[in-house]
Amino acid sequence: MPELRTVILAAGKGTRMKSDVPKVLHLVLGKPIIQYVLDVAKGVGSLKNYVVLGHQAEMVRAVVGSECDYVEQTELLGTADAVKRTKNLLKNFNGNVLILCGDTPLLDKKVVKLLVNVHNRTKAVCTFLTAILRDPHGYGRVIRNEKNAAIAIREHKDATAEEKKINEINVGVYCVKSKELFAALDKVGMNAKKKEFYLTDIIAFFLNQGLKVQTLVTEDPDVGLGVNTREHLAMVGLKMRDKIIKYWMEEGVTIMDPTTTFIAPDVTIGRDTLIRPFTFIENNVKLGARCVVGPFARFRPGTRIGNNVDIGNFTEINNSSMDDGCFMKHFSYLGDATLGKNVNIGCGTVTANFDGVKKNSTKIGDGAFIGSDSILVAPVTVGRGALTAAGSVVTSGTKVPPGYAAVGVPARLRKRKSL
């Protein structure tokens, strides 16, 4: 199997976003758009990834980090010119180059992997992804001959009236043999209308050289949807959310109202958990089995919830863990907290975890009972089976021993049997 490397095109200005943030850094379900594309590249076995930058290049570098190599397109002269910028980095590479657009968060790993497999199996010089759309307006059309073989990709602005009737469009995903790719790019001329170099022109060039070009038609036309406006951003977010929610329902999670539930991509949920309306589960959250959460519950990144946990309405948990059998029914906040098994968090409990300079942790042992309206000013430790009385303020540095109670403002320690 030839080695695979990926070029991601992320140089565009994204003018229609009307934003100071590069288009590829806008968030879809809490993740930058380009991160989804990078995840696909890694998921299909790409051993090295190159990002072509242009507009606000340093901002993109700062977010994506060192996991990629970068080249810059100083003048935005089109997609062929953008890919050509990687020529020096790939001059000694003899494998396949996967070309992806950095603004397509719905790109599906399975579809792209199938494309690469078709490319290798058919020994084509280039294989590109297509889709059938009811309304193909604005997309490049796939031109086929009488034998149904693809012979060109015609950009919408350059298409004839007859060609614009074609419903098969170019998705913008290519797998190309490296040496032949850069030989073709050297021959691509500037488009007279747009004054740009079109990557799509390599298809006709290959065919004129007698080289084999293959296509794969995807059954899901959404995979190639690019984000060019705020409306597109919202639309792909809704589509992605629907897919995620459908997946978890198929995995045995009950979601009472999918239309008001937010579940990020990097989440784990156990079987037979019930999610009530207006629940937000953000990235890097794990929920155990047989839990009941919501309504109006928010799980922020770094949260770990065990099995048989009940978390009710108007609750928020951030970077915290709750072991099996815990209860937190309503109006409470946990931040940077570690809870043992069977802990009760009373209504209105707050872990005051930020002192204005740094975050501090709260540790609560198995079977502890935190009374209503307790404020735990971290760092605080509440021992196994300990209690805080309703309305108590447990001050910073306090350690409530097992079997003791913290009572009052500020809280004082008492043996529980004296209550």
N, C-alpha and C positions, 0 to 999 in steps of 0.2 A: 504494500500500500504506500503510495507516494506521501511524503511529508506534506503537511498542510500548514500554511501560515495565512493570516488574515489582515486585510487592509480595511480600516473603518474610516469612512469619509465624514469629517466633522468640522469642515472649514467654513460652512455657510454663515451668513450674518443673521439669518432668521428675522428679517426685517418686519415681517407681518406679526411677529410676537409682540412687537412694541415693548421691548424689555432691555434692561441693562445686563441681564443674565444671558449667557449664550444659550441658544435653543436646546442644545443637547444636555444642558445641566438642569433644565426644568424638571420638576418631580412628577412622577406618575406613581401613585400609591406609595409615596415616601422615598422612592429611589430615583436618581437621575436617569433620564432617558438613555444616555449612552451606556450606563451600567447594564441595562438589559441586553444591549447588543453585545457587549463584552462577555456577558454570561453565556450567550449563544455561541460565540466564537470558542470559548473555553470548553463548552459542553459538547461540541462536535469534534474536539480533538486538535484544535489549532495550537501548535507548539510555540508560536510567537505571534504577537499582535502589534500592528502599527496603526497609529491614529494620525490622520492628516488634519492638521489644525490650521486655522486662519484667524477668524474673528475672535478676539479676546482669548488668545491661545494660552496665556499663562493661567487664566482662571480654570480652563479645562484641565490643564496639567495638574493643578493643585488638587482638584477633586479626584481625578482618575489615578494619579500617583505613579509609582514606579513600575507598575505591572505591565506597562506598554512602552514601546519605543515611539518616538514622535518625529514627524516632519512637518514643515510649515509650507503652506501655499500662500506666498506673500501677495500675489494677485489672484483674485478669484476668476480663473479662466476656464472653469468648467470641470466636469468629473474626470475626463481623460487626463487633463493636466494634473489634477489632484493625485490620481493613482500613479502617474509618471514620477511624481516627487519621491516615491519610494524606490526608484530604480537602483540607486546606489546601495541601499540597504539590502536589496534582494539580488544583486548582480551575480552572486555565486550560488544562488538557490536554484535547484532543479525540480522542485516539487510543484504543488498546486497552490495558487493564490485564491483565497476566498475574499470577495469584495462585498462589503456590507455598508449600508447607509446608517449613520450614527443617530438618525432621528426616527427609528422604527422600533418602538418598544414592544410591539405585539409580535415581533419575529419569533417563530416557533423553532425550537431546537430540533424537534423531530423532522420537520419539513426540510430544514437546512442540511441535516445529516443525510436524509434521503437524497437530496440534490447531490451531495458529495459522493454518495455511493453510486448513483446513476452515472455521474461523471467518470468515476474510476472504472465502472463495469463496461461502459460503452467505449472507453478510450477516446473520448472526445477531446478536442483542444479547448473547448469552452462549453459549459453548460449553464444556462440561466433559467431563473424561476419566472413563471408567468401565472396569471390569474384571469378568470372571466368575471367581468363586472357588468352589472346592468347599466350603469352610467360611467363610462370610461373617460369622461371629459377631463382633460388636463394631463392624462397619462400617455406615455409612449405606447404606440400600438405594435403588436407583433405581426409582421407581414409574412405570410406563408404562400408557397407556390401550389401548383395543382396537385402535387404529391403530399401536401400538408406539411412540408418541411419548412422550418423557419428560415427566411432568407434575409431578414433585416428587422431592425427596430426603428420605427419612425416616431420622432418626438411629435407631440400634439401640434405644436405651432408650425411644423413642417409638413404635416400630413395633408393629403388631398381630401376633398369632401368625401370621396368613396372610402378612403382609408380610415377616416374618422368614424365610419359606421362599424368598424371592427371592435368587438367587445373584449378581445384578448389583449391584456396589457403586460408590459414589462414591470416586474415587481422591484427590480434593482438589486437582485442578489445573483452573483456570478461566481462560478468556480472555473479557473483558467490555468492552463499550464504556464508556468512563470516565464520561460524563455520566449514563448510565442506571444505572451501578453505584451511584453515590453517592445518586442519587434513590431507589433501592431500599433502600439501607442506612438511609436516614432513616425508612423505613416498617417496618423489621424490629422486631418486638416481642420482649420477653424471654420465653424459654421458661420455663414455669411450674415444670417439674420441676428443671431445672438452674440456673435463675436466670442464664442466659446468653443472649446474642444469637447465633443461629446464622447463619452465612454461607449455609448451604444453603437458608434460607428465601427467598433472592432468586429462586430458580427459579420457585416458585409465584407470586411477585409479578409477575415478568415475564410469565408466561403469562396471568395475570388481566388484565394490561394489553394483551393481544393482541400481545405482542412475541414474536419468534422465538427459541426456545432449541434449540440443537443439541448432540448428544453424539458422542463418538468412543470406540469400544470398543477398548482396547488388547489385543493378543494376548499381551502379557507382563504378567501380574498383579503381578509383583515390583516394577515400577517405582514403585508407590505405597507400598511397605512403609515404615512409619515406625519410628523407633527410640524405644522407650519403656522398655526394660529392657536389662540387660547381655546377656541372652540374645538379644534382637533385635540388639544391636550385633555380637555374634559371628556371628549368622546372616547379616546383610547383608554382613559382611566375607567370609564364605565364598562367598556367591553372587557377589560382585564379583570375588573372586580367581579363581573358576572361569571367569568371562567373560573376564577378562584373559588367563589362561593359554590358553584356547581360541583367543582372537584371535591370540596369538603363534604357536601351533602352525599355525594356518591361514596365517600369514605366512612359514612356512618355518623356524621355530625348533624344535629337538628338545628336548623336556622329558621326561626319563626318568621322573620320578615327580611328576605334577601335585599329588598330595596332600601332598607335603612341600616344595613350592616356593612361595616368596612373591615376587610381582612387583607392585610398586606401580603406580598408574595412569600417572604421568608418567615413563615409561621408554621408551627406544628400544633395540631389539635387531636386529642384522643377520642376514641370511639364513644358514642352515646353522650357526649357533651351537648348541652342545650345552650344555644346562644339566643338571647332575647333581643328585641329591637333596640336600635340606636347604640349598638356596641361597636367600639373601635379597637381593633387589634392591630397594632403597628408592627414594623419589622423586628425580627429577632425576638419573638415571643413564643413560648411553649406553654400550651394548656394541656393538662392531663385528661384522663378518661373520666366520664360520668360527672363532669362539673356542670354547674348551672351558673351562668354569668349574665349580667344585665338585668333590666334594661338600663341604658345610659351609663355603661361602664367603659372605661378607657384603660387599655393595657399598653404601656409605652415600652420602648426597646429595652432588652435585657431582663424582661420579666419571665419568671419560671413558676408555673403553677402545677401542683401535684394532682393526684386523683381525688375525686369526691370532694371537691372544694366548691363552696357556695359564695359567690360574689355578686352582690345585689346592685341596686340602682344608685346612680350618682357617686360612683367610686372611681378612684384612679390609682393605678399601681405603676411605679417606674423603677426599673433596674432592681427589682426585688424578687425574693423567692418565698413561696408559701408551700409547705409540705402538705401531705395528705390530710384531708378531713378538716381543713380550716374553714372558718366562717367570717365573712365581712359583708354584712347585709346592706348597709346604706350610709351615704354621706361621709366617706372616709378617704384618707390619702395615705399611701405607703410609698416612701421613697428611700432607696438604698437600705432596705430592710431584709432581714433573714428570719423567717418564721419556721418553727418546728411543726410537729404534727398537732392537729386538733386545737389550734389556737383560735380563740374568739376575739374578734376585733369589734368593739362596740360602736354604735352610731356616733359619728362626728369625731372619730379618732384621727389625729394628724401626727405623722412623724415629721418633726421640723428638722430636716436633714441638711439644710444649707445655712451656714453661719455668716454668709456674706463674702467668704473667701474660698471655702472648699466644702465639698459634700462629706457628710459624716454618716456613719452606719448605726442602725438599730438592730439588736439581736433579741429575739423573743423565743423562749424555750417551749418544749412540748407542753400542751395542756394549759398554757397561761391564759388568763382572762383579762383583756384590756377593756376597762369600763367605758361607758359612753362619754364623749367629749374629753377624753384624755389627750394631752399633748405630750409627746415624747421628744424632748429637745436633745437630739443626737450629739455625741454618741451616748447611747443608753443600752443597758443590758437588762432584760427581764428574764429571770430564771425559770426553770421548769416548774409548772404549777403555781407560779406567782400571779399576783393580781394588781391592777391599778384601779383605784376607786373612781367612780364617775366624777368628771370635772377636774381631775388631778393634773398638775403640771409636773412632770418628771424632768428635773433639770439635767443639763449636760454633765456627763461623767457619772451619773448615778448607775449603780448596779443593784438591782432588786434581787435578793437571794431567793432560791427555791423555797416555796412555802410562805413567803412574805407578801405583804401588801404595801403599795405606795399610795398614800392618802394625803390629799390637800394641795394647797398652793403656797409655797412650793411643797412637793410631796415629801412626806416623812415615812420612814419604814416602820412597819409594825408586823408582828407575827399574825398570820391570818386567823388563828383561833381566838384572837382578842377582838375580832370585829363582830 
